[in-house]
């Protein structure tokens, strides 16, 4: 019984450390990007979101990735509005856990 409790404590501790050692990357897939100028227009709109950083747009796939500064958040509604305001169609929003550096 003590061995099982010890294993459970180790697993819980490891889970907590993993949580604190990760950051979320937002991955947004859009359609309608055709050229670097299009990409720049979308970038300008997304950079209006307070706290956005590490923004990267892959023109060929329409994949937009970014992280948020610690303590900052953004809702899916805000992301969707910025994408639409830039003239593109939002296909999907995903969140990926990345290890902190």
Buried (B, 14 or more C-beta within 10 A) or exposed (E): EEEEEEEEEEEEEEEEEEEEEEBEBBBBBBEBBEEEEBBEBBBEBBEEBEEBEEBEBEEEEBBBBBBBEEEEEBEEEBBBBBBEEBEBEBEEBEEEEEEEE
